[in-house]
Amino acid sequence: MNESLIIYIGLGLVIVILAFLLLRKRPKKGKQQNNNLEGNLQDERQMSSIILNAIEDGVMLIDKNNIIQLFNPGAATITGWPENEAKSLDYKSVIKLVNDKGEAYSSDQDPLSKVVKDPEGGTIRDNNANLTSRSGKILPISLSVSPLMNQKKQFSGAVAIFRDVTKERLEEKQRSEFISTASHEMRTPVAAIEGYLALALNDKVSTIDTRAREYLEKAHESTQHLGKLFQDLLTSAKAEDGRLTSHPTVVELGSFMEQLTNDLRFAADKKGLALEYSFGSNETIDATVGKGKPAGEKVIRPLYYVKADPDRLREVITNLFDNAVKYTDQGKITIGLTGDNQVAQMYLKDTGVGIPSEDIPHLFQKFYRVDNSATRTIGGTGLGLYICRKIVELYQGRIWVESTQGKGSTFFINLPRLTTEKAEAEKRKETASNAVTNPITSSTSPMLQ
């Protein structure tokens, strides 16, 4: 059981306990009934207190004014703040979050701050946070924050549960380093083998009989597959430890997706599949839960700006497209773009074999492949969709799939949409930054024009 699952289960238990302790109101009954209720409530509170004190994970409750109202022993151990000192303080004095570079979280990044500002947004999780303890030590933590609502559905506070994941992060780093090193070292000999096989298959270089050519072609295909596996392993390792190269810039998805669709058309034609590009829709998908909802009247050619690395976006769409071609024998593939004021949504729909419902929750996990007759005959590393998810998450996006077995699949990618004004401001910043970085190439000197 991984740390994310543990923290989610623990959070559910803690919320139930805290909601009971804080929000329950005693009914007005007779004196004897009140005495009995008081006794029962006291027993239940003691039991809840025992459970909270026994949890190794940190549990903290804040009110709507950011003041800490509950701080269990687990939280005291992780943060270095004694319970009696932490309570009644603003949580920002105790819970100081930083990223992997040691930079303090902004209010837009802090899960607690986001829940307080927008309690209707629901639970917010951060599995990559780092906590600066009272002594100044930085600890990697998993953090999950949920809003608490009173009986009138009004925001009354938030509960945070966090745990020290130093051991898990270290083990994961060691695994990633091993995979990265091994993949890098093995790519060189595999590339050499592939090169020599390609030379052997070249009629201008060597002469071989028909049977030998067949064997060499199979060996060449297997070597290419092995090279792809090592490349995917290397990319996945970089994605996990934050070494994945990314140069985000402002991208207008309308023209970007249209051009990309044209570039991919040859591969679809080669298999006899139709490929179309769809812009706009009368339906969009909610960025949080992924359920269809009306999007209002269709808008003609709006500008969908996002901030992301276009090369990485191309990698994601191409990967999804390649999968669609592999698993679609006939029909068509649709690449589309739609969205609303907050979200720009790309989607890729096929008429292929579809995905069994029991496999969908695991589809974006590392090395996971659907086990059926179709996948057994089609090669793959089981890393493509995992890498896609990691890339999309780099830009605070979300990727998921909806599928009916035998009727095809639709993959959705939601990215935060920039307003035109913000996009133009970001472009000006990029231009200014480029001018500082490359003063010669950005010069307006007549000699350089």
C-alpha positions in Angstrom: 0.0 0.0 0.0 1.6 3.3 -1.1 1.7 6.5 1.0 -1.0 8.2 -1.0 -3.5 5.5 -0.3 -2.6 5.4 3.4 -3.0 9.2 3.7 -6.3 9.2 2.0 -7.7 6.5 4.2 -6.4 8.3 7.3 -7.8 11.6 6.2 -11.3 10.0 5.8 -11.1 8.6 9.4 -9.8 11.9 10.8 -12.5 14.0 9.1 -15.3 11.7 10.5 -13.8 12.1 14.0 -13.4 15.8 13.8 -16.7 16.5 12.2 -18.3 14.5 15.0 -16.4 16.3 17.7 -16.8 19.8 16.3 -20.2 19.9 14.6 -22.4 17.7 16.7 -25.1 19.6 18.6 -26.8 18.1 21.6 -30.6 18.0 21.4 -32.6 19.7 24.2 -34.1 16.9 26.2 -35.0 16.2 29.8 -32.4 16.4 32.6 -31.9 12.6 32.8 -31.6 12.3 29.1 -29.2 15.2 29.0 -27.0 13.5 31.6 -27.0 10.3 29.6 -26.2 12.1 26.4 -23.4 14.0 28.1 -21.9 10.8 29.4 -22.1 9.1 26.0 -20.7 12.2 24.3 -17.8 12.3 26.8 -17.0 8.6 26.2 -17.1 9.1 22.4 -14.8 12.1 22.7 -12.3 10.2 24.8 -12.3 7.3 22.2 -11.8 9.8 19.4 -8.9 11.5 21.3 -7.3 8.1 21.8 -7.5 7.4 18.0 -6.0 10.8 17.1 -3.2 10.4 19.6 -2.4 6.9 18.3 -2.1 8.1 14.6 1.6 8.5 13.6 0.5 10.9 10.8 0.2 14.6 11.7 -3.3 15.8 12.1 -4.1 19.5 12.3 -7.4 21.4 12.5 -7.6 25.1 11.7 -10.6 27.4 11.9 -11.8 29.8 9.2 -9.3 32.4 10.5 -6.3 30.1 10.0 -5.9 29.5 13.7 -4.8 26.0 14.8 -7.5 24.4 17.0 -6.2 20.8 17.1 -2.6 19.5 16.8 -2.1 15.8 17.5 1.2 14.2 18.8 2.0 13.0 15.3 2.0 16.6 14.0 4.2 17.6 17.0 6.7 14.9 16.2 6.9 15.8 12.5 7.0 19.6 12.8 9.0 19.9 16.1 6.3 22.2 17.5 4.8 21.0 20.9 1.0 20.8 20.9 0.5 23.4 23.6 2.7 25.9 21.6 1.2 25.2 18.2 -2.4 25.6 19.2 -3.9 29.1 18.9 -1.1 30.1 16.4 -1.7 30.9 12.8 -0.9 27.7 10.9 1.5 29.6 8.6 3.8 30.0 11.6 4.0 26.3 12.0 3.4 24.7 8.6 6.0 26.2 6.3 6.0 24.4 3.0 8.8 24.6 0.4 9.4 23.0 -3.0 12.4 20.8 -3.9 14.5 23.9 -4.5 13.8 25.2 -1.0 11.6 28.0 -2.2 8.6 28.9 0.0 5.1 28.0 -1.3 3.1 30.9 -2.5 -0.6 31.2 -1.4 -1.6 29.8 -4.8 0.5 26.7 -4.2 -0.3 26.1 -0.5 -3.1 23.5 -0.2 -4.3 24.9 3.1 -4.5 28.4 1.7 -6.3 27.2 -1.4 -8.9 25.3 0.7 -9.6 28.3 2.9 -10.0 30.5 -0.2 -12.2 28.1 -2.0 -13.7 25.4 0.3 -16.1 24.3 -2.5 -13.1 23.0 -4.4 -13.0 20.0 -2.1 -9.9 18.0 -0.9 -6.5 19.1 -2.2 -3.5 16.8 -2.1 0.2 17.4 -2.5 2.5 14.4 -2.5 5.6 16.5 -3.5 5.6 19.0 -0.7 8.5 19.6 1.8 8.0 20.9 5.3 10.5 23.1 7.2 10.4 22.0 10.8 10.9 24.2 13.8 14.6 23.4 13.9 15.0 24.3 10.2 15.2 20.7 8.9 13.4 20.1 5.6 11.3 17.0 5.5 9.5 15.5 2.5 5.8 15.0 3.3 2.6 13.9 1.8 -0.2 16.4 2.6 -3.9 16.3 2.1 -6.3 19.0 3.2 -10.1 18.9 3.3 -12.7 21.7 4.2 -15.1 21.2 7.1 -18.6 22.5 6.6 -21.1 23.1 9.4 -24.8 22.0 9.4 -25.7 25.1 7.4 -23.2 24.1 4.7 -20.9 27.1 5.7 -17.2 26.8 5.8 -16.0 26.4 9.4 -12.4 25.2 9.1 -10.1 22.7 7.5 -8.4 19.5 8.5 -4.9 18.6 7.3 -3.2 15.2 7.5 0.4 14.8 6.7 3.1 12.2 7.0 6.9 12.1 6.8 7.8 10.2 3.6 11.6 10.6 3.8 12.2 6.9 3.6 9.8 6.4 0.7 11.3 9.4 -1.3 14.8 8.1 -0.7 13.9 4.6 -1.9 12.2 6.0 -4.9 15.2 8.2 -5.7 17.5 5.2 -5.5 15.2 3.2 -7.8 15.1 6.1 -10.3 18.8 6.5 -10.2 19.4 2.8 -10.9 16.9 2.8 -13.8 18.3 6.0 -15.2 21.9 4.8 -15.1 21.1 1.3 -16.4 19.0 2.7 -19.2 21.6 5.2 -20.2 24.4 2.6 -20.2 22.5 0.0 -22.2 21.3 2.5 -24.9 24.8 2.7 -26.4 25.3 -1.0 -27.2 21.7 -1.5 -28.3 22.1 1.5 -30.7 25.3 -0.1 -32.0 23.6 -3.4 -32.6 20.7 -1.7 -34.3 23.1 0.2 -36.6 25.0 -2.9 -37.6 21.7 -4.7 -38.3 20.5 -1.8 -40.5 23.8 -2.0 -42.5 23.4 -5.8 -42.9 19.9 -5.2 -44.3 21.1 -2.5 -46.8 21.4 -4.1 -50.2 24.2 -1.6 -51.1 26.3 -2.8 -48.2 25.8 -6.5 -48.0 24.2 -9.4 -49.9 22.1 -11.9 -47.9 19.6 -14.6 -48.9 15.8 -14.3 -48.3 15.8 -16.5 -45.1 18.7 -14.6 -43.5 17.0 -11.3 -44.3 13.8 -12.5 -42.5 15.8 -13.3 -39.4 17.7 -10.1 -39.5 14.5 -8.0 -39.9 13.0 -9.7 -36.8 16.2 -9.0 -34.9 16.2 -5.4 -36.0 12.5 -4.9 -34.9 13.3 -6.4 -31.5 16.3 -4.2 -31.1 14.3 -1.1 -31.9 11.7 -2.2 -29.4 14.5 -2.6 -26.8 15.9 0.8 -27.6 12.4 2.3 -27.1 12.1 0.6 -23.8 15.4 2.0 -22.5 14.4 5.5 -23.7 11.0 5.3 -22.0 12.7 4.0 -18.8 15.1 7.0 -18.9 12.3 9.4 -19.5 10.1 8.0 -16.7 13.0 8.2 -14.3 13.6 11.8 -15.1 9.9 12.6 -14.8 9.8 11.1 -11.3 12.8 13.0 -9.9 12.0 16.3 -11.6 14.8 16.1 -14.2 12.5 16.1 -17.2 13.5 18.9 -19.5 10.7 21.4 -19.9 10.7 24.9 -21.4 7.1 26.2 -20.9 6.0 29.0 -23.1 2.6 30.5 -24.2 1.0 28.1 -26.7 -2.2 28.9 -28.7 -3.7 25.4 -28.8 -6.0 26.0 -31.8 -3.2 26.4 -34.4 -0.9 24.1 -32.5 -3.4 21.2 -32.6 -4.4 21.8 -36.2 -0.8 21.7 -37.4 -0.1 18.6 -35.3 -3.1 16.8 -36.7 -1.8 17.5 -40.3 1.6 16.1 -39.3 0.0 12.9 -38.0 -2.3 12.3 -41.0 0.1 10.1 -42.9 0.3 7.5 -40.2 -3.5 7.2 -40.1 -3.7 7.1 -44.0 -1.2 4.3 -44.0 -3.5 2.1 -41.9 -6.6 3.2 -43.8 -8.0 5.2 -41.0 -9.8 8.6 -41.3 -8.3 11.4 -39.3 -10.2 14.6 -38.5 -9.6 17.7 -36.4 -12.6 19.1 -34.4 -12.5 22.6 -33.0 -15.2 23.5 -30.4 -18.0 21.4 -29.1 -21.4 21.8 -27.5 -20.1 19.8 -24.6 -17.1 20.1 -22.3 -15.7 18.0 -19.5 -15.4 19.2 -15.9 -11.8 19.7 -15.0 -12.3 18.2 -11.5 -14.5 15.1 -11.9 -14.4 14.5 -15.6 -18.2 14.4 -16.2 -19.9 15.9 -19.2 -21.8 19.1 -18.8 -23.3 21.7 -21.2 -20.9 24.4 -22.3 -23.4 26.8 -23.6 -23.5 28.2 -27.2 -20.7 27.2 -29.5 -18.1 29.9 -29.9 -16.4 30.4 -33.2 -12.6 30.1 -33.1 -11.8 31.3 -29.6 -8.1 31.5 -28.6 -7.1 28.8 -26.2 -3.9 29.8 -24.6 -1.9 27.6 -22.1 1.6 27.8 -20.7 3.4 24.6 -21.5 6.4 23.2 -23.4 5.1 22.6 -27.0 7.5 19.8 -27.5 6.2 18.0 -24.5 2.6 18.5 -25.5 3.5 17.1 -29.0 5.0 14.1 -27.2 1.8 13.5 -25.3 -0.6 13.8 -28.2 1.7 11.8 -30.5 1.8 9.0 -27.9 -2.0 8.9 -27.6 -2.4 9.0 -31.4 0.1 6.1 -31.9 -1.9 4.0 -29.4 -5.1 4.9 -31.2 -3.7 3.8 -34.5 -2.4 0.5 -32.9 -5.7 -0.5 -31.4 -8.1 0.8 -34.2 -8.5 -1.6 -37.2 -11.1 0.5 -39.0 -13.1 3.7 -38.6 -11.6 7.1 -37.7 -9.6 9.0 -35.1 -10.7 12.5 -34.0 -8.3 15.0 -32.5 -10.2 17.9 -30.9 -10.0 21.0 -28.8 -12.6 22.7 -26.7 -12.9 24.2 -23.2 -14.4 27.0 -21.1 -13.1 30.1 -19.3 -10.9 28.1 -16.9 -9.9 25.0 -18.9 -8.5 24.3 -22.3 -9.3 20.7 -23.2 -7.6 18.5 -25.8 -9.1 15.1 -26.6 -8.4 12.2 -28.9 -11.2 9.8 -29.8 -10.9 6.5 -31.7 -13.3 3.7 -32.8 -11.0 1.0 -31.7 -11.3 -2.0 -29.4 -11.9 0.0 -26.2 -10.6 -0.6 -22.7 -12.2 -2.9 -20.1 -13.7 -0.9 -17.2 -11.6 -2.7 -14.6 -8.4 -1.6 -16.3 -9.2 2.1 -16.6 -8.3 3.1 -13.0 -4.8 1.6 -13.5 -4.1 2.7 -17.0 -1.7 5.6 -16.2 0.3 3.6 -13.8 3.9 2.6 -14.5 4.3 -0.6 -16.6 0.6 -1.3 -16.6 -0.8 -2.8 -19.8 -4.3 -4.1 -20.5 -4.0 -7.9 -20.7 -6.1 -9.1 -23.7 -5.6 -10.7 -27.1 -5.1 -7.3 -28.7 -2.3 -6.2 -26.4 -0.5 -9.5 -26.6 0.0 -9.1 -30.3 1.0 -5.4 -30.1 4.3 -4.4 -28.6 4.6 -1.8 -25.9 6.6 -0.8 -22.8 3.7 0.0 -20.5 5.3 3.4 -19.8 3.8 5.6 -22.5 0.6 6.7 -20.7 2.5 7.0 -17.4 4.9 9.4 -19.1 2.0 11.3 -20.6 0.4 11.7 -17.1 3.7 13.0 -15.6 4.1 15.5 -18.5 0.5 16.8 -18.1 0.9 17.2 -14.4 4.0 19.3 -15.0 1.6 22.0 -16.2 -1.0 21.5 -13.4 -3.2 19.6 -15.9 -5.1 16.4 -15.7 -5.4 13.4 -18.1 -8.0 10.6 -18.1 -9.9 8.3 -20.4 -13.5 7.3 -21.0 -14.0 4.0 -22.9 -16.6 1.4 -23.8 -15.1 -2.0 -24.7 -15.7 -2.7 -28.4 -16.7 0.9 -29.2 -13.6 2.9 -28.8 -11.9 5.3 -26.3 -11.6 9.0 -25.7 -8.6 10.5 -23.9 -9.0 13.9 -22.4 -6.3 16.4 -21.3 -7.3 19.5 -19.3 -4.9 22.3 -18.9 -5.4 25.7 -17.1 -6.4 28.2 -19.7 -4.8 31.7 -19.9 -6.9 34.7 -20.7 -5.8 36.7 -23.7 -4.5 39.5 -21.5 -2.5 37.1 -19.4 -1.1 35.3 -22.4 0.0 38.6 -24.0 1.7 39.6 -20.7 3.5 36.3 -20.5 4.6 36.7 -24.1 6.1 40.1 -23.3 7.9 38.6 -20.3 9.3 35.9 -22.6 10.5 38.4 -25.2 12.2 40.5 -22.5 13.8 37.4 -21.0 15.1 36.3 -24.4 16.5 39.8 -25.1 18.5 39.6 -21.8 19.6 36.0 -22.5 20.5 36.6 -26.1 21.3 40.3 -26.5 23.1 39.8 -29.9 20.3 37.9 -31.7 17.6 40.2 -30.3 19.4 43.3 -31.3 17.7 45.6 -33.7 21.0 46.7 -35.3 20.6 47.1 -39.1 23.7 44.9 -39.6 21.8 42.0 -38.1 18.5 42.4 -40.0 
